[in-house]
């Protein structure tokens, strides 16, 4: 054994994935790590929903979030803005559905 080799260690295998501690994932427009951020529990409390609902919003890509390893953070202002945009889209979609329904009623008469 040579002097410069550590004892009892083997070289690391390359698995093609990054270690969890170094992973930073950003989702959302211009996510900023320096902005005020809240945890998933705090965000759920702010919006008076469960953490499961917040996770569903994340899964559906309705809200922006920052993931650093296993830690999730949310910018409350950006989340509120995203939810407002989604709400406006739903209102527009509802108006279209009600217009189609009224057109069908006019035809059936």
trRosetta pair geometry for C-beta under 8 A, 3 or more apart (Angstrom, degrees):
i j d omega theta_ij theta_ji phi_ij phi_ji
1 5 6.0 -117 -173 64 91 126
1 7 7.3 44 177 -99 156 84
2 5 5.1 92 64 -3 87 105
6 9 4.6 16 95 25 116 127
18 22 5.5 -108 169 80 115 106
18 23 5.4 139 97 -76 124 89
19 22 5.4 69 70 16 87 102
19 23 7.5 -148 95 -28 44 91
20 23 5.8 -53 -152 10 37 119
20 69 5.1 73 157 -145 82 88
20 70 6.6 16 178 -36 123 90
21 69 5.6 6 -115 -98 31 127
22 69 7.8 80 17 -77 18 91
23 67 7.4 -22 124 120 101 97
23 68 7.3 156 94 -161 63 38
23 69 5.6 120 57 -87 89 45
24 66 7.7 -17 -167 -174 84 91
24 67 7.4 160 -157 91 38 59
24 68 5.2 -2 -111 -112 78 74
24 69 8.0 -14 -75 -27 54 57
25 66 7.5 161 86 -161 57 46
25 67 4.3 1 57 60 101 105
25 68 7.9 -160 28 -72 61 36
26 31 4.1 -167 -164 55 113 143
26 66 5.6 -10 -113 -115 69 78
26 67 7.9 -154 -71 31 30 68
27 31 6.9 72 59 -50 28 144
27 58 8.0 103 75 -153 150 83
27 61 7.0 -115 176 -130 132 86
27 64 5.7 -169 107 -145 71 62
27 65 5.5 14 57 52 107 70
27 66 7.6 -164 30 -79 68 37
27 67 7.7 36 0 -1 102 98
28 31 4.9 96 69 -66 98 101
28 63 7.4 -22 -87 152 127 44
28 64 2.1 50 -94 -127 153 117
28 65 6.6 123 -21 10 125 36
28 78 6.1 80 166 157 145 137
28 82 7.3 -74 -130 -69 114 140
29 64 6.7 -94 26 -82 59 144
29 78 7.6 -164 59 -149 84 120
31 64 5.9 -167 -86 172 101 124
31 65 7.9 -3 -118 97 137 16
31 66 5.5 152 177 -77 134 99
31 75 7.4 -178 -141 -6 72 127
31 78 7.7 132 -107 152 66 176
32 35 4.2 84 88 -17 111 108
32 75 7.0 60 52 -73 87 148
33 37 8.0 -31 -156 -37 43 140
33 66 6.6 140 -98 -147 71 159
35 75 4.8 15 110 -114 134 124
35 77 7.8 -104 177 38 133 114
35 78 7.8 72 119 -16 161 120
36 75 6.7 106 76 -134 61 75
36 76 7.1 -31 102 19 106 100
37 66 6.8 -57 -127 39 143 128
37 73 3.8 18 171 178 136 117
37 74 6.2 135 -158 61 79 32
37 75 5.8 -54 -99 -78 71 60
38 42 3.8 -120 -179 94 112 128
38 43 5.2 143 100 -55 119 79
38 46 7.0 60 118 -20 170 137
38 73 7.0 134 59 -157 28 70
38 74 5.4 -38 62 65 81 89
38 75 8.0 129 14 -107 80 17
38 76 5.7 50 4 -52 128 101
39 42 4.8 96 51 9 75 102
39 43 7.0 -138 95 -5 39 88
39 72 7.0 91 -152 83 60 82
39 73 6.9 -48 -92 -106 44 60
39 74 7.7 57 167 20 4 93
40 43 5.7 -53 -145 37 31 112
40 44 6.3 35 155 -21 64 106
40 51 5.3 70 140 -142 109 102
40 54 5.4 161 -161 105 90 147
40 55 7.3 33 -156 -60 137 81
40 72 5.3 39 -46 87 107 129
40 74 7.1 102 -87 -12 52 121
41 44 5.8 -54 -149 35 30 112
41 45 6.4 29 153 -18 63 107
41 51 6.1 -27 -91 -84 58 120
42 45 5.6 -55 -149 37 32 112
42 46 6.4 37 151 -24 65 104
43 46 5.6 -50 -148 32 33 115
43 47 6.5 7 161 3 66 109
43 54 5.5 107 100 -121 116 144
43 74 4.8 30 -75 57 143 149
43 76 6.8 -166 -111 -96 84 82
43 79 6.4 -78 -146 162 122 179
44 47 6.4 -72 -146 50 27 93
44 48 8.0 117 162 -65 56 2
44 49 5.4 -105 -151 79 75 70
44 50 5.9 -17 -158 165 130 15
44 51 4.7 -73 -54 -75 156 57
44 53 6.9 124 -125 57 98 98
44 54 5.0 -96 -74 -26 90 130
45 48 7.3 25 -170 -77 31 43
46 76 6.2 -93 167 -129 173 122
47 53 7.9 -133 101 103 125 128
47 54 7.6 136 48 -79 134 98
47 79 7.9 -99 -53 134 132 127
47 83 7.7 174 -121 -77 136 170
49 53 3.9 -84 161 70 124 148
49 54 6.5 143 95 -44 116 79
50 53 4.9 110 57 -1 73 97
50 54 7.5 -134 102 1 47 84
51 54 5.4 -49 -153 36 43 114
51 55 6.4 45 148 -20 69 102
52 55 5.6 -53 -149 37 34 112
52 56 6.5 38 149 -21 65 102
53 56 5.5 -51 -150 33 34 114
53 57 6.6 38 149 -20 64 100
54 57 5.5 -49 -152 32 35 114
54 58 6.6 38 148 -20 64 102
54 63 7.5 -51 -156 43 73 152
54 74 7.9 -91 -165 -48 125 156
55 58 5.4 -49 -150 34 36 115
55 59 6.3 38 152 -21 67 104
56 59 5.6 -50 -143 36 33 112
56 60 6.2 22 158 -8 65 110
57 60 6.0 -65 -146 47 27 104
57 62 4.4 -86 -161 61 78 116
57 63 4.6 34 144 2 118 114
57 83 7.8 -27 -142 -88 139 98
58 61 7.4 25 179 -77 33 35
58 62 7.7 -76 -57 42 19 77
58 63 6.3 -53 -79 59 58 97
58 65 5.7 -6 -118 -4 108 148
58 72 7.8 -42 -102 -148 155 141
62 82 6.2 131 154 146 61 115
62 83 7.0 58 152 -91 109 64
62 86 5.4 19 -154 -76 106 153
63 74 6.9 2 148 -136 124 121
63 78 7.8 113 -168 118 77 84
63 79 4.7 22 -153 -131 118 84
63 82 4.9 147 -113 88 55 145
63 83 6.7 5 -86 -53 100 86
64 74 7.4 133 93 -140 65 75
64 75 6.8 -12 91 39 113 100
64 78 4.9 -47 51 137 128 126
64 79 6.7 -128 47 -77 75 62
64 82 6.0 172 -7 -47 83 148
65 72 5.8 -15 179 -163 126 97
65 73 6.9 148 -167 76 75 42
65 74 5.3 -40 -113 -90 80 80
66 72 7.2 140 78 -159 53 48
66 73 4.6 -21 64 64 104 95
66 74 7.4 -174 20 -76 79 33
66 75 7.8 68 -11 -25 112 89
67 70 7.8 -29 -169 -141 94 12
67 71 7.0 151 -156 79 52 49
67 72 5.6 -20 -100 -99 75 68
67 73 7.9 178 -79 22 31 70
68 71 4.9 -18 65 64 85 105
68 73 7.2 15 5 3 103 113
74 78 7.7 -146 -180 68 73 100
74 79 5.3 29 175 -51 118 134
75 78 4.1 52 85 19 111 113
75 79 6.5 169 81 -16 55 86
76 79 5.6 -56 -143 37 31 113
76 80 6.3 32 159 -20 66 105
77 80 5.9 -53 -148 35 29 110
77 81 6.4 31 152 -19 62 107
78 81 5.5 -52 -147 37 33 115
78 82 6.3 35 154 -19 65 105
79 82 5.7 -55 -148 37 31 111
79 83 6.3 28 155 -16 65 107
80 83 5.8 -56 -146 39 30 109
80 84 6.3 34 153 -22 64 106
81 84 5.7 -54 -149 34 30 113
81 85 6.6 31 153 -19 63 103
82 85 5.7 -51 -151 33 33 112
82 86 6.4 32 151 -18 65 106
83 86 5.5 -52 -146 38 34 113
83 87 6.2 39 152 -23 66 104
84 87 5.6 -51 -146 34 31 113
84 88 6.5 32 154 -19 63 103
85 88 5.9 -56 -152 35 31 110
85 89 6.6 32 150 -20 64 105
86 89 5.6 -54 -152 34 34 113
86 90 6.4 33 151 -18 66 105
87 90 5.7 -54 -150 36 32 111
87 91 6.4 34 152 -21 65 103
88 91 5.6 -51 -147 34 34 112
88 92 6.4 34 154 -18 65 104
89 92 5.8 -55 -151 37 31 111
89 93 6.3 31 151 -19 65 107
90 93 5.5 -53 -145 38 32 113
90 94 6.3 36 153 -22 65 105
91 94 5.6 -53 -149 34 31 113
91 95 6.6 33 152 -21 64 102
92 95 5.8 -52 -151 32 33 112
92 96 6.7 33 151 -18 63 103
93 96 5.7 -54 -154 34 34 112
93 97 6.5 34 150 -19 66 104
94 97 5.6 -52 -147 36 34 111
94 98 6.3 30 156 -16 67 106
95 98 5.9 -56 -146 39 31 108
95 99 6.3 34 153 -21 65 106
96 99 5.7 -54 -148 35 31 112
96 100 6.5 31 154 -18 64 104
97 100 5.8 -54 -150 36 32 110
97 101 6.4 34 151 -21 64 106
98 101 5.4 -50 -147 35 35 116
98 102 6.5 35 154 -18 65 103
99 102 5.8 -54 -149 36 32 108
99 103 6.5 35 151 -21 64 104
100 103 5.5 -53 -150 34 34 114
100 104 6.5 35 151 -20 65 103
101 104 5.7 -53 -151 34 33 112
101 105 6.6 33 151 -19 64 104
102 105 5.5 -49 -147 35 37 113
102 106 6.5 39 153 -22 65 103
103 106 5.8 -53 -151 33 32 112
103 107 6.6 31 152 -18 64 105
104 107 5.8 -55 -149 35 34 110
104 108 6.4 27 157 -17 67 109
105 108 6.0 -59 -144 38 31 108
105 109 6.8 37 158 -31 63 104
106 109 6.2 -52 -155 20 30 114
